[in-house]
Amino acid sequence: MDSKYSLLSMSPAVSNGNGLANGFPAKRKDPGGSGNGTSEKSAKKNRISFNLTPKDAEKMNGQKNGESSQRGQWNSLSIQEQRQTLPAYQCRHRILQEIRRSDTLLIMGETGSGKTTQMPQFLYEAGYANRGMIAVTQPRRVAAITVAKRVSQEMGCTLGDTVGFTVRFEDCTSKATKIRFITDGCLLREAISDRLLKNYSVVLLDEVHERTINTDVLFGIVRDAQRQRKQTNMTPLKIIVTSATMDIDHFGKYFGVRGMYLEGRTYPVKVFHAKEPQSDYLHACLVTIFDIHRNAPANHDILVFLTGQEEIDAMVQQIRMIEKANNLNAPTLRVFPLYSQLPQNKQLECFIPSAPNSRKVILATNIAETSITIPGIRYVVDGGFVKRRVYDPQTGMESLKVVRISQAQSWQRCGRAGREADGCCYRTYTRSEMEGLRKMPTPEILRSNITSVVLQLLALGIDCKTFDFLDKPSATSIENAYQQLQQLGAIKSAKSPELTALGRRMALFPLDPRYSKLLLISPEYSCVDEILSIVALLSGENIFCTSAEKREQAALAHAKFESKYGDHLTILNVYKAFQKTEKFKLWCHDNFLNSRNLLYARDVRNQLQEICTKCGIQSTSCGTKYDSVRKCLIAGLFNNIAELQRDSFYLTLTSRQRAKIHPSSVLCGKSRWSYVIFTELVSTERNFLRAVTAIEPEWIGEVVPHYPHLSRIQCNNTNTT
Ligand SMILES: Nc1ncnc2c1ncn2[C@@H]1O[C@H](COP(=O)(O)OP(=O)(O)OP(=O)(O)O)[C@@H](O)[C@H]1O
């Protein structure tokens, strides 16, 4: 790779040429838009120059270059030999000794050193699973699933037997399960019915640097469970906290223990920085991908970090176009998107090793940033940005913003290479930009709406105001959450929060409290069946397939289901038709619908229906009287009402934000309703209302008589066209 590196570094500093010809990527003109090409000559100018920063490379490699080649090819080793080469494996006796000595252990070790896959096996082999399961939490579903698969392979068992996983709405475990990979959200929900986590002998909290809300709350829950189990002479609960990049002093103080460093990594990763700041990280990534592609051997795959679905989909198209238009004399390129909105089977496609003489390019969001090993990855291209959900407690508005990553994330991304062989990481930002990044990402609990978690804590009998958080959310944020719960009827008063009967039932659903409220109130509008379908569909991924090649055909097929009232009723129409269909795969194909996501929604719906039955809710249907559904939506989503303005923008009544209807909505560019209810306000370059339904203003007072903005609402003709 050195020659390629010198090729890159020899190139002039970035010159974003904008010629056309050969199809090499030129500077993007519009965000997410398709790129043009440049001639071969200008393509050279178009390269981005990187600096190898020896200090960083040394830090990452931990070994002298070339050493790894003496260690043999990873893929030619048996799976057991692979295990034995991992740094964690070399230290297993020491790790087990520490675990015996101390009930809590903080372990910081390089990415790929074997924390996630090996530690649970050491514990299992040492007999810790004899008196309870070993839980390994993961912030993300894809990591929980793929790591469970790997560990089951290493242990030679079928997934779901000794090793299994549990993610929301999907449980692949059995009575025989001893090691359970579980998302932090699922373990937190389990704690509601089992505060002492009696099913477990060990809880390993992995990737804690991510500081998701659920993991942050789990810190307090597992620590309390450990204390209480000790006091009552129960089986001790061992807690292990791991990451490659955590603030070990901060965690050490909280848990009252010292951290342990696990030294060494499997293979070195050379780190390169852009020599000059890049004005367009997408362009820089694209240029770098093709530079690597032209020079690297086949089957050396590339993982690229971008910020979101639109950006990724646009770049997938660009790469395919460029490859088609050029005879690059390079291996066949296969491009895979990887983001959370993608159906699970599509997400997992990129984990299949690439065919001989080909190359995978995976364009991923930060869901690929931690824990996972994607076979074949030799190169990481890091755009340096992430899309982050930010909540403003003053306005109550949640928005998605593209922001720079932290240093911890930067090292995590880098660590996706060097897992099966030497690797390279290209950062499209300079070394000094890297040094300017904040060390750790801001904990989610300090930048998110915490209503859902406050409800779950209340269900555990914990008042958020007195809970010992690792980092406490602001008083305003806690106050807002209590207010929202009061408005939803989950608590009587924000001053002395105690769950009402409704609140206790709301906490039983693994849902945003607004959706739980919708389900629980739906009998009053005789539309339980309809709301169950809508909530299940909203809990999963997009059911509509959009095909770049057959865009018009897809739009025509989707138009059949369209409701003039908006998106919630449109997806309901799809679901109803889907329920009646026998040959649903063919039907989905013909109608450009995602059969897997519809099946997933059906599973989710069944699970929600079971919880409804436990709550004593009987099935009712309003048939085609959809006004009942629209009214019911107001009962749960009343904080998401927006009013049409003269300039055709909508103004959200609670957070006072101006927004347009999202282009994906069936109401976009159609009839302009004076009042709409929306599921989500997304703020990227502009504010957009997502999943929108028209409502009649006079219903608002009827459904939520205490709605604070009632006096401002004009009850006249609502449809302005
Ligand atoms: N699905 C897989 N296929 C092939 N090898 C794998 C797979 N999962 C893990 N490995 C191998 O096991 C090694 C250890 O992985 P593991 O996830 O345990 O490391 P880690 O220390 O937890 O890393 P991170 O901090 O990045 O989560 C990887 O570097 C890789 O070599």
The ligand as an ORCA input file, in Angstrom:
! r2SCAN-3c Opt
* xyz 0 1
  N     -17.675    -11.705     11.858
  C     -16.351    -11.858     11.902
  N     -15.701    -12.413     10.876
  C     -14.365    -12.575     10.897
  N     -13.586    -12.193     11.940
  C     -14.191    -11.645     12.974
  C     -15.598    -11.437     13.027
  N     -15.903    -10.842     14.196
  C     -14.735    -10.701     14.844
  N     -13.714    -11.174     14.125
  C     -12.290    -11.185     14.479
  O     -12.182    -11.083     15.884
  C     -11.441     -9.924     16.222
  C     -11.950     -9.381     17.526
  O     -13.241     -8.821     17.353
  P     -13.986     -8.152     18.570
  O     -15.238     -7.610     18.037
  O     -14.060     -9.109     19.676
  O     -12.966     -7.006     18.971
  P     -13.200     -5.755     19.917
  O     -11.975     -5.601     20.730
  O     -14.486     -5.905     20.642
  O     -13.286     -4.602     18.848
  P     -14.139     -3.232     18.884
  O     -13.545     -2.393     19.972
  O     -13.901     -2.682     17.537
  O     -15.535     -3.630     19.145
  C     -11.575     -8.979     15.032
  O     -10.488     -8.108     14.926
  C     -11.597     -9.970     13.882
  O     -10.289    -10.333     13.570
*
